[in-house]
Amino acid sequence: MSRVVVVGGTGLVGHQLVDECVRRGHHTRSISRHLPAHHSSRWVAGAEYIAADVTTGQGLTDALVGADVLIDVLDGRVGKGQRALDDGALNLLGAAREAGVGRAVVLSIVNCDLAAFSYYRAKARQEKIYQNSSIPSVVVRATQFHNLVVGVFDAGGKVGLLPVLKGAVFQPIAVQDVAGALADAATHQPMPREIINVGGPQVLEMAELARIYRDITGATGRQITLPLPGALGKFFSSGENLASDSAVNGLTFEAWLRLRSV
C-alpha cells in the first residue's frame, strides 16, 4: 500500500483518481483549494481531504508530509489558469522536496508539445518542469476525453445543431480509464524523463462519433460540418492527437454514452 497525494482531487479527473486509489487500498489524500461538501459527488469515502493553495504554496508542505507519491491532475485552460500550471508545478515540487516525497506523476495530453495551441503549450511547459525536477517523475499523456467530444455535441444541441469538425479524428478515452493509468504509474519507479501514453480503445472520425451520439441520445439537431482553423484544427486533423499503439482496453465512446444516459 502506498501513501498517495492527489493534487486537484476534486476535479473531473481528480475525484475519479481518488476513488481509484482508495479502491486499490492506498492511503489517499486529496489536495484542493476548496474542500468538497461531505457526501457530495466529489467526496470519496475513505480519502483524506486537505485544503492547500498551489498558486501561493500555502499549506502544501504540510499536506505532502508522509506521502510516497504526488499525482498532479491540475487543469487550467485559459489565462491565469494556464499560468498557474507553471507556478503550481514549481510550488508543488518545492514542497514535495521539503516533505521528502519520493516520486511524482503528472497528467498531460498526447503530443501536446507538437501543438501550437496555447493550452497545449502550457501543458508542455508543465511537463518539462516535472521532467527537470530532482524528484523522479513520470508524465502520463492521455488522448481527449469522451466528455470533450460530447461537450461539443451537447452545446450544439442547444441551438438545434450537431457540429462535426472537418477532418477531425479522435481516440476518446473515459476519465475512469485515465485514472487507472495514473494509479498504475504511481506505483512504479519512473525512468528519467519517462512519458506514458494512453488512448481510448477506438480511433473514430468525428462524423462517426456524431452518428453514435445521435443513435444513443436521440438527438435531432441538424448535422453540420464546420472547419476548425488554426493550431487546434491542424492538430486534430493531422492525427497527432492519437496514440493508436497505446490503446487501453476500456470504455468505448458508445459504452460510455450508454452509461451516461442511464
C-alpha positions as CSV (number, residue, x, y, z in Angstrom):
1,M,0.0,0.0,0.0
2,S,1.3,3.4,-1.0
3,R,0.7,6.9,0.5
4,V,-0.7,8.9,-2.4
5,V,-1.5,12.6,-2.6
6,V,-3.7,13.7,-5.5
7,V,-3.5,17.4,-6.2
8,G,-6.7,18.6,-7.8
9,G,-8.5,15.7,-6.2
10,T,-12.0,17.2,-6.5
11,G,-11.9,17.9,-10.3
12,L,-13.1,15.9,-13.2
13,V,-10.1,13.5,-13.2
14,G,-9.1,14.1,-9.6
15,H,-12.2,12.7,-7.9
16,Q,-12.1,9.6,-10.1
17,L,-8.4,9.1,-9.3
18,V,-9.0,9.5,-5.6
19,D,-11.8,6.9,-5.8
20,E,-9.4,4.5,-7.8
21,C,-6.6,4.9,-5.3
22,V,-8.9,4.2,-2.4
23,R,-10.3,1.2,-4.1
24,R,-6.7,-0.1,-4.6
25,G,-6.1,0.2,-0.9
26,H,-3.7,3.2,-1.0
27,H,-3.7,5.7,1.8
28,T,-5.1,8.6,-0.3
29,R,-5.1,12.3,0.4
30,S,-6.8,14.9,-1.8
31,I,-5.5,18.4,-2.0
32,S,-7.6,21.2,-3.4
33,R,-8.2,24.9,-2.7
34,H,-11.7,24.3,-1.5
35,L,-12.8,21.1,0.2
36,P,-15.9,19.3,-1.2
37,A,-19.1,19.1,0.8
38,H,-19.2,15.9,2.9
39,H,-21.0,13.1,0.9
40,S,-21.2,15.3,-2.2
41,S,-20.5,13.7,-5.6
42,R,-16.8,14.8,-5.3
43,W,-16.4,13.3,-1.8
44,V,-14.8,9.8,-1.7
45,A,-15.3,7.8,1.5
46,G,-12.0,6.6,2.8
47,A,-10.0,9.5,1.5
48,E,-8.4,12.3,3.5
49,Y,-9.1,15.9,2.3
50,I,-6.8,18.9,3.0
51,A,-7.1,22.4,1.7
52,A,-4.0,24.0,0.3
53,D,-3.2,26.5,-2.5
54,V,-0.7,25.5,-5.2
55,T,-0.5,29.1,-6.6
56,T,0.8,30.6,-3.3
57,G,2.2,27.4,-1.9
58,Q,0.2,27.9,1.3
59,G,-0.2,24.6,3.2
60,L,1.5,22.5,0.6
61,T,4.4,21.1,2.6
62,D,2.2,20.1,5.5
63,A,-0.2,18.5,3.1
64,L,2.5,16.4,1.4
65,V,4.3,15.2,4.6
66,G,4.4,11.4,4.7
67,A,3.5,10.9,1.1
68,D,5.2,8.4,-1.1
69,V,4.0,9.9,-4.4
70,L,2.5,13.1,-5.6
71,I,0.0,13.0,-8.5
72,D,-0.8,16.3,-10.2
73,V,-4.0,16.4,-12.2
74,L,-4.5,20.2,-12.0
75,D,-6.1,21.8,-15.0
76,G,-6.0,25.4,-16.3
77,R,-7.3,26.1,-19.8
78,V,-7.2,29.9,-20.1
79,G,-5.4,32.9,-18.8
80,K,-4.5,32.7,-15.1
81,G,-5.3,29.0,-15.1
82,Q,-2.6,28.3,-17.7
83,R,0.0,30.4,-15.8
84,A,-1.0,28.5,-12.6
85,L,0.1,25.3,-14.2
86,D,3.7,26.5,-14.2
87,D,3.6,28.2,-10.8
88,G,1.7,25.2,-9.3
89,A,4.2,22.7,-10.6
90,L,7.1,24.7,-9.2
91,N,5.4,25.1,-5.8
92,L,4.3,21.5,-5.6
93,L,7.8,20.2,-6.4
94,G,9.4,22.5,-4.0
95,A,7.0,21.4,-1.2
96,A,7.4,17.8,-2.2
97,R,11.2,18.0,-1.8
98,E,10.8,19.6,1.6
99,A,8.3,16.9,2.6
100,G,10.5,14.0,1.3
101,V,8.1,12.8,-1.4
102,G,9.9,10.1,-3.4
103,R,8.3,10.4,-6.9
104,A,5.7,12.4,-8.9
105,V,3.2,11.8,-11.6
106,V,1.6,14.5,-13.8
107,L,-1.3,14.2,-16.2
108,S,-0.8,15.7,-19.6
109,I,-2.0,15.4,-23.3
110,V,-0.7,13.2,-26.0
111,N,1.7,15.1,-28.2
112,C,1.0,18.4,-26.6
113,D,4.5,19.5,-27.4
114,L,3.6,19.3,-31.1
115,A,0.6,21.7,-31.0
116,A,0.8,25.4,-31.2
117,F,-2.5,25.8,-29.2
118,S,-1.9,27.9,-26.1
119,Y,-3.4,25.4,-23.6
120,Y,-1.3,22.6,-25.0
121,R,1.9,24.7,-24.9
122,A,1.1,25.3,-21.2
123,K,0.8,21.6,-20.6
124,A,4.1,21.0,-22.4
125,R,5.8,23.6,-20.1
126,Q,4.3,21.9,-17.1
127,E,5.7,18.5,-18.3
128,K,9.2,20.0,-18.6
129,I,9.1,21.4,-15.1
130,Y,8.4,17.8,-13.8
131,Q,11.0,16.2,-16.1
132,N,13.7,18.6,-15.0
133,S,12.9,18.2,-11.3
134,S,15.2,16.3,-8.9
135,I,12.2,14.2,-7.9
136,P,11.8,11.2,-10.3
137,S,8.7,12.0,-12.3
138,V,6.5,10.3,-14.9
139,V,4.3,12.1,-17.4
140,V,1.0,10.3,-18.3
141,R,-0.3,11.7,-21.6
142,A,-3.9,11.0,-22.5
143,T,-5.9,11.4,-25.6
144,Q,-9.1,13.6,-25.5
145,F,-11.8,12.6,-23.0
146,H,-15.2,11.3,-24.1
147,N,-16.5,14.3,-22.2
148,L,-14.8,16.7,-24.6
149,V,-16.4,15.3,-27.7
150,V,-19.8,15.0,-26.1
151,G,-19.5,18.6,-24.8
152,V,-19.2,19.8,-28.4
153,F,-22.3,17.8,-29.4
154,D,-24.3,18.9,-26.3
155,A,-23.5,22.5,-26.9
156,G,-24.6,22.3,-30.5
157,G,-27.8,20.6,-29.5
158,K,-28.9,23.7,-27.5
159,V,-29.2,25.6,-30.8
160,G,-30.6,22.6,-32.8
161,L,-27.3,21.6,-34.4
162,L,-24.9,18.6,-34.3
163,P,-21.5,20.1,-35.2
164,V,-18.8,18.0,-36.8
165,L,-15.3,19.4,-37.2
166,K,-14.0,18.9,-40.7
167,G,-11.2,16.3,-40.9
168,A,-11.1,15.7,-37.1
169,V,-10.3,12.2,-35.9
170,F,-10.4,11.3,-32.2
171,Q,-9.4,8.4,-29.9
172,P,-11.6,9.4,-27.0
173,I,-10.9,7.8,-23.6
174,A,-13.0,7.6,-20.4
175,V,-11.8,9.6,-17.4
176,Q,-12.1,6.4,-15.4
177,D,-9.5,4.7,-17.7
178,V,-7.2,7.7,-17.4
179,A,-7.5,7.5,-13.6
180,G,-6.5,3.8,-13.8
181,A,-3.4,4.7,-15.8
182,L,-2.4,7.4,-13.3
183,A,-2.8,5.0,-10.4
184,D,-0.7,2.4,-12.2
185,A,2.1,5.0,-12.8
186,A,2.1,6.0,-9.2
187,T,3.3,2.6,-8.0
188,H,6.4,2.2,-10.2
189,Q,9.8,4.0,-10.2
190,P,9.9,6.2,-13.3
191,M,12.8,6.2,-15.7
192,P,14.4,9.5,-16.5
193,R,12.0,11.8,-18.4
194,E,9.5,8.9,-18.7
195,I,6.4,9.5,-20.8
196,I,3.5,7.1,-20.8
197,N,0.8,7.5,-23.5
198,V,-2.8,6.2,-23.0
199,G,-5.6,6.4,-25.6
200,G,-9.1,5.2,-25.9
201,P,-10.0,1.8,-27.4
202,Q,-11.1,3.2,-30.8
203,V,-10.0,5.7,-33.4
204,L,-13.0,7.3,-35.0
205,E,-13.8,10.2,-37.3
206,M,-15.9,12.8,-35.6
207,A,-18.7,12.2,-38.1
208,E,-18.9,8.6,-36.8
209,L,-18.8,9.8,-33.2
210,A,-21.8,12.1,-34.1
211,R,-23.7,9.1,-35.6
212,I,-23.2,7.1,-32.3
213,Y,-24.2,10.2,-30.3
214,R,-27.4,10.6,-32.3
215,D,-28.3,6.9,-32.1
216,I,-27.9,6.7,-28.3
217,T,-29.2,10.1,-27.3
218,G,-31.9,10.6,-29.9
219,A,-30.5,14.0,-30.8
220,T,-32.5,15.6,-33.6
221,G,-30.2,18.5,-34.4
222,R,-29.1,19.2,-38.0
223,Q,-25.6,17.8,-38.5
224,I,-23.3,20.4,-40.0
225,T,-19.6,20.2,-40.9
226,L,-17.5,23.1,-39.7
227,P,-13.9,24.0,-40.3
228,L,-11.6,24.3,-37.3
229,P,-9.0,26.7,-38.3
230,G,-5.7,27.5,-36.6
231,A,-3.4,25.4,-34.5
232,L,-6.0,23.2,-32.9
233,G,-7.7,22.3,-36.2
234,K,-4.4,21.3,-37.7
235,F,-3.6,19.2,-34.6
236,F,-6.9,17.3,-34.7
237,S,-6.9,16.7,-38.4
238,S,-3.2,15.6,-38.6
239,G,-3.6,12.6,-36.3
240,E,-1.1,13.9,-33.8
241,N,-3.7,13.8,-31.1
242,L,-3.8,10.0,-31.4
243,A,-2.0,7.2,-29.5
244,S,-3.0,4.2,-31.6
245,D,-0.3,2.0,-30.2
246,S,-1.2,2.8,-26.6
247,A,-5.0,2.0,-26.6
248,V,-6.5,0.9,-23.3
249,N,-9.0,-2.0,-23.1
250,G,-11.5,0.4,-21.6
251,L,-14.9,2.0,-22.2
252,T,-15.6,2.8,-25.8
253,F,-17.4,6.0,-26.7
254,E,-20.6,4.1,-27.3
255,A,-20.4,2.2,-23.9
256,W,-19.6,5.4,-22.1
257,L,-22.5,7.2,-23.6
258,R,-24.9,4.4,-22.7
259,L,-23.7,4.6,-19.1
260,R,-24.2,8.4,-19.1
261,S,-27.7,8.0,-20.4
262,V,-28.8,5.6,-17.7
